[in-house]
Amino acid sequence: MSVLEQVRDFIAGHALLKPGEHVVAGVSGGADSLCLLDTLHKLGYAVRVVHVDHQLRPESGAEAEFTRRIAAAYGLEAQIEVADVGAWARPGRSLEEAARLARYDSLARAAHAHETRILATGHTADDQAETILMHFLRGAGPDGLRGMQPLTELNAWVDIPAAEGLRLVRPLLGLRRADTTARCAELGLSPCQDASNADLTFRRNRLRHELLPALETYNPRIREALLRTGQVMAAHSDLVSELVAEAWPSVVRRLDPEGLRIHLPAFSLLRVAVQRGVIRRAAGAVRPGLRDLGWEAIERARRFLADPPATRQADWIAGLRLRHWGDEAAISLSTSELAFPEFPQLAEGQPQAIPIPGRVGLAGGWMLVAEAGSADLTFVSSLPAEAQARQVVLDAEALSAPLALRPPAPGDRLRPLGLDGSTKVADLLVDRHIPRPARRRWPIVVAGEEPVWVVGLRQAELGRLTPHTRHAIHLRLISP
């Protein structure tokens, strides 16, 4: 079977592209990418050739010009993108990774500019074997050992803003590197030879030129064995993913761009493999494109969820933090303030006056409404218990100062309406099972410094209505 037929069947077998579909092809000028360009073009796809010049080698400009000429020979225009690799450099990030991110960012922006949602790269079966071996060396589980997939969402592969909404296809994963080289020779093409591919300071090059040849002395078909491992692990990973998807609604309480919460009793009932899958999916949901999430990191998170430290929080990996309280835990960005949309939460930490009449906006669309009105409580007592908890009527003349809204302060005490003695506001929040992070932003209505209402939970004796009340203040908590 010819190379063209193999690629045609691979695309059809994995439903990578529709007939005639528009696709941005990353063409470096090497044998793999030239084979990609040739096969996609001859199979009738609308190919947009994009070459990314990383400007890391003196010959990079000549390679860009070479790609331009090859594209022109196919009647296509090559778009040359100059990548700013330095802009992607970070402490602890290798040059390889910075160049990779810069490359995909350039390809993604080109796709958006041409209203194309599909990127294609020339990864081959040899690249796949190397990837699986690299993941094995770092201790990856099934998700890592499955290797690259023929089709993936780009934002699951790289953590860059431009990746959103794009798909990445790899039509050559069924070919060996020798196949692409032979195809170029058949076409009379002389691919560019990237000298950096022989630089043994790069980990993948050491693996390609040193480790794999050494392993072939033990198993001459080590590459085929690695590819079979990838196929087995892909099936295993797909099964676990289905189980994770089934468990997700009962385990994950809330998801937003900066964090999610895990219901621990439900999580604890899951099989270990599914727990690991939930953690991996959670990390990916909060930090799209997260790579190198190995077994040790997953197990560290599992141990935290089962037995947190005294601090109830821990920095985890890649700017993510684990937090624990009661029956819930959170995986969130280290810099984020967790949101609790099911609870009233202050949008600002500073005290703010309550206008009467007027309203004060809270986080997540909650609202506190204040009105001056009648001292008649009949309409309040006729409401359902939940609705009664969300409103109070106060004796305006019994309050020593104007009303304000603020978060709980250390030492706050409240004498509950109708009860003897006083209680700490902090204890009240704990008794109501309010998560620790939500307690810090719980709204408290105060007159001066005296708590009058722990909003939605408990009214104080201070300000209660009496037969002598003439002027009342009606406070209502309104949910989104």
C-alpha positions, 0 to 999 in steps of 0.5 A: 500500500502506498504512503498516500493510501495509508494516510487516506485510510488513517484519516478515514479510520480515525475520522480526522478530516471531512472531504475538502476540509480546510486545515493549517499544516505546520511545515518545517521543511523536514521530511515528515512535514513535506510528506504531510503537505504532499499527502493532504494536498493530493487527497483534496484538502484545502491546505494552508501552509504555515512555517514557524521560524524559531530563529534559534539557528543561523539557517532558519531563514533559509529553511523558511525560504525553502518551505515557501518555494515548496509550497509554491510548487504545489500552487500554495502560498506559505505563511511564514510566522516568526516565533518569539521563543524568548517570550515563552521562556520561564524558570524551570521551562526548557528551551524545547518546551518554550519553542514548542509553545511558541510554535503552537501559538503561531500555528493557532493564531494563523488558524484563527486568522484564516477561520480554520479550526484544524491544525495538522502536524507531521508526527509519525509512529517513530515520534509516538514510540519516543513519546511513550518511552519518554512518558514511561521514564518519568513514571506516567500512568495510562494517560501518558503511556497512550502517547499522542492521539490522532485527534485531540483538542489543542487546548488539552495539548498546549496551555495557550490562549489561542488554542481555544476552539481548535483541533489538532490532527496527526494524519501520519501517526501510522507511518514510520520515519523511513516512509516519509523519507522514502516518499520525499525521495520518490517526489524528488524532494531534498528535505531540510536537515535540522542540525539541532536534531543531533544535539544530544543536550536535548532529552528527546535526541538522547533518547532517539540516538542513544537509548532506543538503539541500546534498547534495540540490542535487547529487543530489535522491535522495541518501537513496535512494542512501545506502539502496542503499549500505547494502544493497550493504554489508550483502551484502558484510558478510554475505559477509565475516562468513561467511569470518570465521566459517570462519577463526575456529576456526583463528585465535582460540586462546582467548576469555574475557570479558577477552581473546582470543589470535590465532594469527598464522601462520594470521591472516597467510594470510587475505585483508585483508578477512577480517583486518579482519573478524577484528579487528572481531569480536575487538574486539566480543567483548572489548568488546561494543557497541563503536562507532566502530571505524573504518578507522584503528583496524582498520589500526593493529591490523593493522600491530601484528599484522604488525610490533609495536613493541619494547615488544610491546604498545600501547594500542589503542582504548576501553580495549583493549590489543594484546599480541604474543609469538612466534606469538601476539598478544592483544586484551584489556582494558587492565586484564586479566591474560591467562589461559593455561589451557593452562599452569600459572599461579600464582593469586597472585604471592606465594610460598606454602609447599607442605604435605607432604602437601597441595596448592596450587591454581593458576590455571585449575583446575591443582593441585600435589600433594605427598606424602611417600613411597618413593624408588623411581622405577620407577613414574615411569620407567614413565609416558609422557614427558608424564606424567613431565614433570609429576612429580618425586621429591626427596630430602627430606634433601638440601633445605636449606629447606622447599619453596615455590612462587613465580614466576620471579625475576630472576637465577634459575638452575637446574642441570638434572638430569643435565647439567653447568653451569647455565641461566637459568630465563628462558632455559629458559622462552624455549626452551620457547616459553612466551609472555612474559605466561605466564612471569611467573606460571609456578610455580617450586618452590624450597627457600629461594631455590634453584630445584628444579623449573620446574614441568612443564618441568625438574627441578634437580640439587638434591634428586635421588635417590641410593642413600642417599635415605631420605625422598622427596617426590613432587610431581605437577602435575595439569591441569584 
